């Protein structure tokens, strides 16, 4: 469960490593302290996992792309534990 709320910014690489339990507003609040932004802007406040699953986007899609287009990689646990 702790992995759902893990967050680490690798600023030199412009990469955020985080669990699916973080919400968009929380992510952008943390990034803002470093002069960064997660561009895709669904009108609600979805979780990172929800945005990854649905490729959440919004009015800023033309400028920043969809959530899926901003993902570098995913790590997941399958129902069988693999």
TORBA-296816 format. One line per 5 residues: number of its first residue (from 1); their letters; for each residue x negated, y negated, z of N, C-alpha, C, O, CB. Coordinates in nm, 4 decimals, padded with zeros to 6 digits. Glycine has a CB too. Layout:
BEGIN
NUM) a) X:Y:Z:X:Y:Z:X:Y:Z:X:Y:Z:X:Y:Z ~ ...
# end
This chain:
BEGIN
1) xxxxx) -00.0825:00.1196:00.0000:00.0000:00.0000:00.0000:-00.0867:-00.1257:00.0000:-00.0489:-00.2265:-00.0596:00.0938:00.0000:00.1209 ~ -00.2018:-00.1209:00.0657:-00.2885:-00.2390:00.0711:-00.3358:-00.2804:-00.0682:-00.3605:-00.3988:-00.0916:-00.4094:-00.2119:00.1610 ~ -00.3488:-00.1863:-00.1604:-00.3941:-00.2186:-00.2954:-00.2924:-00.3041:-00.3710:-00.3279:-00.3710:-00.4681:-00.4217:-00.0907:-00.3730 ~ -00.1670:-00.3025:-00.3275:-00.0653:-00.3825:-00.3945:-00.0902:-00.5320:-00.3764:-00.0450:-00.6131:-00.4573:00.0728:-00.3462:-00.3420 ~ -00.1626:-00.5685:-00.2698:-00.1857:-00.7099:-00.2396:-00.3343:-00.7468:-00.2431:-00.3738:-00.8474:-00.1840:-00.1279:-00.7437:-00.1030
6) xxxxx) -00.4157:-00.6683:-00.3103:-00.5583:-00.6979:-00.3262:-00.5741:-00.8098:-00.4283:-00.5049:-00.8107:-00.5302:-00.6379:-00.5708:-00.3703 ~ -00.6652:-00.9050:-00.4022:-00.6909:-01.0097:-00.5008:-00.8360:-01.0541:-00.4906:-00.8845:-01.0865:-00.3823:-00.5953:-01.1300:-00.4804 ~ -00.9050:-01.0554:-00.6047:-01.0441:-01.0992:-00.6105:-01.0655:-01.1765:-00.7399:-01.0364:-01.1265:-00.8485:-01.1421:-00.9782:-00.6010 ~ -01.1158:-01.2967:-00.7277:-01.1449:-01.3797:-00.8445:-01.2920:-01.3646:-00.8810:-01.3800:-01.3842:-00.7972:-01.1098:-01.5291:-00.8174 ~ -01.3180:-01.3297:-01.0064:-01.4540:-01.3247:-01.0600:-01.4667:-01.4466:-01.1518:-01.4551:-01.4371:-01.2740:-01.4836:-01.1873:-01.1378
11) xxxxx) -01.4912:-01.5612:-01.0881:-01.4839:-01.6899:-01.1577:-01.5798:-01.6998:-01.2756:-01.5445:-01.7561:-01.3792:-01.5122:-01.8015:-01.0611 ~ -01.7004:-01.6460:-01.2612:-01.7976:-01.6538:-01.3711:-01.7480:-01.5824:-01.4964:-01.7824:-01.6208:-01.6082:-01.9311:-01.5942:-01.3276 ~ -01.6670:-01.4781:-01.4775:-01.6131:-01.4010:-01.5898:-01.4718:-01.4445:-01.6279:-01.4145:-01.3936:-01.7242:-01.6132:-01.2531:-01.5557 ~ -01.4156:-01.5396:-01.5515:-01.2764:-01.5825:-01.5693:-01.1809:-01.4633:-01.5635:-01.0912:-01.4495:-01.6467:-01.2599:-01.6566:-01.7031 ~ -01.2022:-01.3775:-01.4632:-01.1217:-01.2567:-01.4442:-01.0662:-01.2555:-01.3031:-01.1382:-01.2818:-01.2067:-01.2052:-01.1287:-01.4713
16) xxxxx) -00.9390:-01.2251:-01.2916:-00.8741:-01.2061:-01.1622:-00.8377:-01.0591:-01.1502:-00.7666:-01.0050:-01.2348:-00.7475:-01.2976:-01.1467 ~ -00.8865:-00.9948:-01.0454:-00.8523:-00.8558:-01.0172:-00.7493:-00.8609:-00.9056:-00.7779:-00.9100:-00.7965:-00.9797:-00.7689:-00.9771 ~ -00.6298:-00.8102:-00.9326:-00.5278:-00.8156:-00.8280:-00.4308:-00.6992:-00.8403:-00.4151:-00.6388:-00.9464:-00.4517:-00.9480:-00.8341 ~ -00.3673:-00.6704:-00.7297:-00.2666:-00.5654:-00.7260:-00.1340:-00.6154:-00.7812:-00.1154:-00.7361:-00.7968:-00.2484:-00.5139:-00.5837 ~ -00.0415:-00.5247:-00.8111:00.0842:-00.5606:-00.8742:00.1826:-00.6311:-00.7816:00.2854:-00.6804:-00.8280:00.1477:-00.4388:-00.9290
21) xxxxx) 00.1537:-00.6370:-00.6522:00.2482:-00.6954:-00.5569:00.2420:-00.8458:-00.5426:00.3247:-00.9037:-00.4721:00.2267:-00.6359:-00.4254 ~ 00.1477:-00.9107:-00.6064:00.1381:-01.0566:-00.5993:00.2414:-01.1209:-00.6920:00.2726:-01.0672:-00.7983:-00.0047:-01.1038:-00.6365 ~ 00.2933:-01.2349:-00.6512:00.3886:-01.3080:-00.7342:00.3170:-01.4186:-00.8106:00.2126:-01.4678:-00.7679:00.5023:-01.3668:-00.6480 ~ 00.3744:-01.4567:-00.9238:00.3129:-01.5548:-01.0137:00.2756:-01.6837:-00.9405:00.1662:-01.7361:-00.9615:00.4075:-01.5866:-01.1291 ~ 00.3619:-01.7346:-00.8573:00.3335:-01.8590:-00.7855:00.2137:-01.8412:-00.6917:00.1304:-01.9312:-00.6806:00.4576:-01.9045:-00.7057
26) xxxxx) 00.2046:-01.7276:-00.6251:00.0914:-01.7009:-00.5356:-00.0394:-01.6951:-00.6140:-00.1412:-01.7490:-00.5707:00.1130:-01.5691:-00.4589 ~ -00.0356:-01.6296:-00.7290:-00.1553:-01.6196:-00.8136:-00.1993:-01.7583:-00.8586:-00.3173:-01.7919:-00.8491:-00.1285:-01.5292:-00.9367 ~ -00.1058:-01.8388:-00.9072:-00.1430:-01.9720:-00.9558:-00.1856:-02.0646:-00.8427:-00.2696:-02.1519:-00.8641:-00.0273:-02.0342:-01.0316 ~ -00.1294:-02.0478:-00.7220:-00.1755:-02.1278:-00.6080:-00.3215:-02.0983:-00.5769:-00.3984:-02.1899:-00.5478:-00.0887:-02.1005:-00.4840 ~ -00.3601:-01.9723:-00.5829:-00.4988:-01.9344:-00.5570:-00.5902:-01.9835:-00.6699:-00.6980:-02.0371:-00.6440:-00.5105:-01.7812:-00.5412
31) xxxxx) -00.5468:-01.9651:-00.7945:-00.6288:-02.0065:-00.9092:-00.6466:-02.1577:-00.9150:-00.7521:-02.2069:-00.9549:-00.5661:-01.9573:-01.0391 ~ -00.5437:-02.2307:-00.8754:-00.5485:-02.3774:-00.8805:-00.6641:-02.4334:-00.7968:-00.7219:-02.5361:-00.8323:-00.4155:-02.4363:-00.8313 ~ -00.6976:-02.3674:-00.6876:-00.8089:-02.4106:-00.6020:-00.9422:-02.4073:-00.6768:-01.0382:-02.4730:-00.6366:-00.8173:-02.3218:-00.4773 ~ -00.9474:-02.3306:-00.7857:-01.0691:-02.3158:-00.8648:-01.0562:-02.3819:-01.0026:-01.1406:-02.3617:-01.0899:-01.1028:-02.1680:-00.8809 ~ -00.9505:-02.4605:-01.0211:-00.9294:-02.5287:-01.1482:-00.8836:-02.4376:-01.2598:-00.9038:-02.4682:-01.3773:-01.0540:-02.5965:-01.1894
36) xxxxx) -00.8212:-02.3241:-01.2240:-00.7759:-02.2264:-01.3232:-00.6249:-02.2114:-01.3197:-00.5590:-02.2623:-01.2290:-00.8425:-02.0907:-01.2994 ~ -00.5699:-02.1416:-01.4185:-00.4261:-02.1235:-01.4321:-00.3981:-01.9923:-01.5035:-00.4675:-01.9565:-01.5986:-00.3623:-02.2417:-01.5082 ~ -00.2950:-01.9200:-01.4568:-00.2438:-01.8065:-01.5342:-00.1341:-01.8643:-01.6215:-00.0267:-01.8990:-01.5722:-00.1902:-01.6874:-01.4411 ~ -00.1608:-01.8747:-01.7514:-00.0769:-01.9502:-01.8436:00.0638:-01.9001:-01.8683:00.1566:-01.9810:-01.8687:-00.1430:-01.9566:-01.9689 ~ 00.0848:-01.7692:-01.8891:00.2208:-01.7235:-01.9161:00.3139:-01.7684:-01.8036:00.2801:-01.7557:-01.6860:00.2248:-01.5695:-01.9317
41) xxxxx) 00.4303:-01.8205:-01.8396:00.5159:-01.8832:-01.7393:00.6608:-01.8378:-01.7498:00.7468:-01.9149:-01.7925:00.5088:-02.0334:-01.7523 ~ 00.6891:-01.7128:-01.7111:00.8303:-01.6729:-01.7057:00.9054:-01.7673:-01.6126:00.8482:-01.8151:-01.5147:00.8454:-01.5250:-01.6580 ~ 01.0301:-01.7945:-01.6407:01.1047:-01.8943:-01.5641:01.1293:-01.8521:-01.4193:01.1498:-01.9377:-01.3332:01.2368:-01.9220:-01.6315 ~ 01.1277:-01.7250:-01.3920:01.1439:-01.6794:-01.2545:01.0062:-01.6687:-01.1896:00.9079:-01.7170:-01.2458:01.2188:-01.5427:-01.2491 ~ 00.9977:-01.6074:-01.0745:00.8695:-01.5870:-01.0069:00.8434:-01.4369:-00.9965:00.8494:-01.3809:-00.8871:00.8686:-01.6540:-00.8652
46) xxxxx) 00.8144:-01.3708:-01.1095:00.7974:-01.2255:-01.1085:00.6653:-01.1840:-01.0450:00.5737:-01.2647:-01.0287:00.8056:-01.1710:-01.2499 ~ 00.6581:-01.0572:-01.0100:00.5323:-01.0017:-00.9594:00.4384:-00.9756:-01.0774:00.4811:-00.9677:-01.1926:00.5575:-00.8700:-00.8780 ~ 00.3106:-00.9627:-01.0455:00.2114:-00.9313:-01.1487:00.2475:-00.7991:-01.2157:00.2387:-00.7868:-01.3379:00.0684:-00.9245:-01.0880 ~ 00.2880:-00.7005:-01.1360:00.3276:-00.5711:-01.1921:00.4465:-00.5837:-01.2856:00.4501:-00.5192:-01.3904:00.3605:-00.4736:-01.0809 ~ 00.5432:-00.6654:-01.2491:00.6605:-00.6873:-01.3347:00.6242:-00.7564:-01.4646:00.6755:-00.7210:-01.5707:00.7646:-00.7692:-01.2613
51) xxxxx) 00.5353:-00.8556:-01.4566:00.4931:-00.9241:-01.5790:00.4154:-00.8305:-01.6710:00.4299:-00.8365:-01.7931:00.4077:-01.0465:-01.5448 ~ 00.3328:-00.7440:-01.6121:00.2563:-00.6485:-01.6936:00.3494:-00.5477:-01.7594:00.3305:-00.5116:-01.8755:00.1511:-00.5752:-01.6075 ~ 00.4496:-00.5024:-01.6855:00.5409:-00.4006:-01.7378:00.6306:-00.4527:-01.8485:00.6647:-00.3788:-01.9409:00.6258:-00.3462:-01.6267 ~ 00.6691:-00.5802:-01.8399:00.7659:-00.6343:-01.9360:00.7044:-00.7338:-02.0338:00.7737:-00.7861:-02.1210:00.8790:-00.7009:-01.8622 ~ 00.5746:-00.7600:-02.0196:00.5050:-00.8610:-02.0988:00.5722:-00.9970:-02.0831:00.5969:-01.0680:-02.1805:00.5012:-00.8203:-02.2470
56) xxxxx) 00.6012:-01.0314:-01.9568:00.6687:-01.1574:-01.9272:00.6031:-01.2750:-01.9972:00.4807:-01.2829:-02.0072:00.6709:-01.1816:-01.7781 ~ 00.6858:-01.3657:-02.0450:00.6348:-01.4839:-02.1132:00.7212:-01.6025:-02.0730:00.7733:-01.6043:-01.9615:00.6340:-01.4645:-02.2683 ~ 00.7373:-01.6970:-02.1559:00.8165:-01.8152:-02.1246:00.7866:-01.9238:-02.2260:00.7405:-01.8970:-02.3370:00.7881:-01.8649:-01.9813 ~ 00.8140:-02.0479:-02.1851:00.7968:-02.1594:-02.2778:00.6523:-02.1824:-02.3182:00.6265:-02.2416:-02.4229:00.8515:-02.2843:-02.2171 ~ 00.5578:-02.1369:-02.2374:00.4164:-02.1604:-02.2692:00.3545:-02.0476:-02.3514:00.2325:-02.0429:-02.3666:00.3374:-02.1784:-02.1414
61) xxxxx) 00.4357:-01.9572:-02.4043:00.3848:-01.8420:-02.4791:00.3020:-01.8829:-02.6006:00.1989:-01.8215:-02.6280:00.4999:-01.7546:-02.5236 ~ 00.3448:-01.9842:-02.6728:00.2702:-02.0254:-02.7916:00.1304:-02.0747:-02.7553:00.0361:-02.0553:-02.8320:00.3463:-02.1347:-02.8666 ~ 00.1164:-02.1382:-02.6393:-00.0131:-02.1919:-02.5987:-00.1006:-02.0860:-02.5315:-00.2203:-02.0787:-02.5596:00.0068:-02.3098:-02.5047 ~ -00.0425:-02.0032:-02.4424:-00.1209:-01.9107:-02.3611:-00.1005:-01.7630:-02.3942:-00.1764:-01.6789:-02.3460:-00.0886:-01.9326:-02.2185 ~ -00.0017:-01.7298:-02.4738:00.0285:-01.5901:-02.5031:00.1183:-01.5285:-02.3964:00.1552:-01.5947:-02.2994:-00.1002:-01.5099:-02.5151
66) xxxxx) 00.1525:-01.4033:-02.4147:00.2367:-01.3323:-02.3177:00.1497:-01.2780:-02.2047:00.0269:-01.2807:-02.2126:00.3155:-01.2168:-02.3862 ~ 00.2138:-01.2296:-02.1013:00.1396:-01.1702:-01.9896:00.0536:-01.0548:-02.0376:-00.0628:-01.0438:-01.9990:00.2357:-01.1222:-01.8800 ~ 00.1094:-00.9691:-02.1210:00.0355:-00.8527:-02.1712:-00.0892:-00.8947:-02.2482:-00.1929:-00.8292:-02.2378:00.1255:-00.7671:-02.2607 ~ -00.0807:-01.0018:-02.3243:-00.1952:-01.0494:-02.4017:-00.3054:-01.1073:-02.3125:-00.4187:-01.1245:-02.3575:-00.1498:-01.1544:-02.5018 ~ -00.2729:-01.1371:-02.1876:-00.3705:-01.1912:-02.0936:-00.4292:-01.0855:-02.0018:-00.5107:-01.1176:-01.9153:-00.3073:-01.2990:-02.0112
71) xxxxx) -00.3896:-00.9601:-02.0189:-00.4432:-00.8511:-01.9383:-00.5707:-00.7959:-02.0006:-00.5780:-00.7763:-02.1219:-00.3391:-00.7397:-01.9226 ~ -00.6707:-00.7709:-01.9173:-00.7942:-00.7090:-01.9646:-00.7825:-00.5582:-01.9531:-00.8180:-00.4855:-02.0459:-00.9163:-00.7605:-01.8850 ~ -00.7328:-00.5109:-01.8392:-00.7167:-00.3673:-01.8198:-00.6181:-00.3412:-01.7067:-00.5857:-00.4302:-01.6280:-00.8527:-00.3003:-01.7899 ~ -00.5715:-00.2174:-01.7007:-00.4819:-00.1731:-01.5941:-00.5358:-00.0448:-01.5352:-00.5899:00.0395:-01.6068:-00.3375:-00.1531:-01.6462 ~ -00.5212:-00.0301:-01.4069:-00.5492:00.0968:-01.3389:-00.4194:00.1353:-01.2695:-00.3564:00.0519:-01.2045:-00.6714:00.0852:-01.2354
76) xxxxx) -00.3797:00.2594:-01.2829:-00.2527:00.2992:-01.2229:-00.2625:00.4396:-01.1668:-00.3520:00.5171:-01.2007:-00.1392:00.2908:-01.3254 ~ -00.1680:00.4693:-01.0803:-00.1557:00.6028:-01.0231:-00.0282:00.6627:-01.0808:00.0787:00.6022:-01.0726:-00.1529:00.5997:-00.8645 ~ -00.0398:00.7808:-01.1386:00.0752:00.8487:-01.1975:00.1569:00.9185:-01.0873:00.1049:00.9423:-00.9784:00.0288:00.9514:-01.3048 ~ 00.2823:00.9508:-01.1142:00.3656:01.0161:-01.0134:00.3061:01.1450:-00.9550:00.3348:01.1817:-00.8410:00.4986:01.0467:-01.0728 ~ 00.2228:01.2130:-01.0350:00.1623:01.3373:-00.9838:00.0349:01.3109:-00.9025:-00.0299:01.4049:-00.8563:00.1301:01.4314:-01.1003
81) xx) -00.0010:01.1826:-00.8850:-00.1171:01.1480:-00.8035:-00.2453:01.1263:-00.8806:-00.3448:01.0832:-00.8224:-00.1396:01.2531:-00.7043 ~ -00.2462:01.1549:-01.0103:-00.3672:01.1323:-01.0917:-00.3930:00.9854:-01.1127:-00.4903:00.9487:-01.1786:-00.3551:01.2014:-01.2267
# end
